[in-house]
Amino acid sequence: MGASDYPIERFDPLLRDLVAYNLVVKSQTAKRAIWRLSDDVQRRLDQLALSSPPSFAPDQLVYLDHHCADCNLRVRTRFRDGLYLCDTCLGRREPRHLQDDLPLSKRRTTDDSGEPHQSTSLVS
């Protein structure tokens, strides 16, 4: 899956962090400004790429320092469709068929009030 599969705005938090931590360098040419990774970042990327390629998909990343866009709690979130969502709120948004692949103990269901809750498995 390439970067063109996502709207560029999806990466705004990452891009802001790159600028804030001076991980990118801006140089001005006669025609326009050009951004590039700093030398330290390029060296570190080389080291990381040699040691082990990423074994995770972007959808598997979790963030510990964001508020959930739906419930506004500062809990572990995942970035989906341009929003940081906690697992509970993400479960409310996920189509039912995506949960069919989960083990029973991890599936989210609703009770009589329509409120989502984690189902419990009777198997120990």
C-alpha positions as CSV (number, residue, x, y, z in Angstrom):
1,M,0.0,0.0,0.0
2,G,1.6,3.3,-1.1
3,A,1.4,6.8,0.3
4,S,-0.9,7.8,-2.5
5,D,-3.6,5.4,-1.0
6,Y,-4.1,7.9,1.8
7,P,-5.0,11.6,1.7
8,I,-1.8,13.6,2.5
9,E,-3.6,15.3,5.4
10,R,-3.6,12.0,7.2
11,F,0.1,12.5,7.9
12,D,-0.2,16.1,9.3
13,P,0.6,15.0,12.9
14,L,3.8,13.2,11.7
15,L,4.8,16.1,9.5
16,R,4.4,18.5,12.4
17,D,6.5,16.3,14.6
18,L,9.3,16.2,11.9
19,V,9.4,19.9,11.9
20,A,9.1,20.4,15.6
21,Y,12.0,18.0,16.4
22,N,14.2,19.4,13.6
23,L,14.2,16.0,11.9
24,V,13.8,17.8,8.5
25,V,15.8,20.6,7.0
26,K,14.4,23.3,4.8
27,S,16.6,24.7,2.0
28,Q,15.6,27.5,-0.3
29,T,16.3,27.5,-4.0
30,A,15.6,30.2,-6.5
31,K,12.3,28.6,-7.4
32,R,11.0,27.0,-4.1
33,A,11.7,25.6,-0.7
34,I,12.8,22.0,-0.5
35,W,12.5,19.8,2.6
36,R,14.8,16.9,3.3
37,L,15.5,14.6,6.2
38,S,18.4,15.7,8.4
39,D,21.7,13.8,8.1
40,D,21.1,12.3,11.6
41,V,17.7,11.0,10.5
42,Q,19.1,9.6,7.3
43,R,21.8,7.7,9.1
44,R,19.3,6.3,11.6
45,L,17.0,5.2,8.9
46,D,19.8,3.4,7.2
47,Q,20.6,1.6,10.5
48,L,17.0,0.6,11.1
49,A,16.5,-0.6,7.6
50,L,19.6,-2.8,7.8
51,S,18.8,-4.3,11.3
52,S,15.2,-5.2,10.5
53,P,12.6,-4.0,8.1
54,P,9.3,-2.9,9.7
55,S,7.1,-5.9,10.5
56,F,4.0,-4.0,11.2
57,A,1.3,-2.3,9.1
58,P,0.3,1.3,9.8
59,D,-3.1,0.1,10.9
60,Q,-1.4,-1.9,13.7
61,L,0.3,1.1,15.3
62,V,-1.1,2.4,18.6
63,Y,-0.6,5.8,20.1
64,L,-0.3,6.5,23.8
65,D,-0.4,10.3,23.7
66,H,-3.6,11.2,21.9
67,H,-7.2,11.9,23.0
68,C,-9.8,9.8,21.3
69,A,-11.7,11.8,18.7
70,D,-15.1,10.4,19.9
71,C,-15.0,10.0,23.7
72,N,-12.1,12.5,24.3
73,L,-10.4,10.2,26.7
74,R,-6.6,10.1,26.7
75,V,-6.1,6.4,26.2
76,R,-4.4,4.1,23.8
77,T,-5.6,5.1,20.3
78,R,-5.3,3.9,16.7
79,F,-5.2,6.3,13.7
80,R,-8.1,5.5,11.4
81,D,-9.7,7.6,8.6
82,G,-7.8,10.7,9.8
83,L,-8.9,10.3,13.5
84,Y,-7.3,9.0,16.6
85,L,-9.8,6.5,18.1
86,C,-9.7,4.3,21.2
87,D,-10.5,0.6,20.8
88,T,-14.0,1.0,22.2
89,C,-14.9,3.9,19.8
90,L,-13.2,2.2,16.9
91,G,-15.3,-0.9,17.6
92,R,-18.4,1.2,17.3
93,R,-17.3,2.4,13.9
94,E,-16.0,-0.9,12.5
95,P,-18.4,-2.8,10.2
96,R,-19.6,-6.0,11.8
97,H,-17.9,-8.2,9.3
98,L,-14.4,-7.0,10.3
99,Q,-15.0,-8.3,13.8
100,D,-15.9,-11.8,12.6
101,D,-12.1,-12.7,12.3
102,L,-11.5,-11.8,16.0
103,P,-11.5,-14.4,18.7
104,L,-14.8,-14.5,20.6
105,S,-13.1,-12.9,23.7
106,K,-12.0,-9.9,21.6
107,R,-15.3,-9.2,19.8
108,R,-17.3,-6.2,20.7
109,T,-21.1,-6.6,21.0
110,T,-23.9,-4.5,22.2
111,D,-26.2,-5.1,25.2
112,D,-29.9,-4.4,25.3
113,S,-29.3,-0.7,25.8
114,G,-27.3,-0.5,22.6
115,E,-24.1,0.3,24.5
116,P,-21.0,-1.6,23.2
117,H,-19.2,-3.9,25.6
118,Q,-16.5,-6.5,25.4
119,S,-18.0,-10.0,25.1
120,T,-16.6,-12.5,27.5
121,S,-15.7,-16.0,26.6
122,L,-17.0,-19.0,28.6
123,V,-13.9,-20.9,27.6
124,S,-11.0,-20.5,30.0
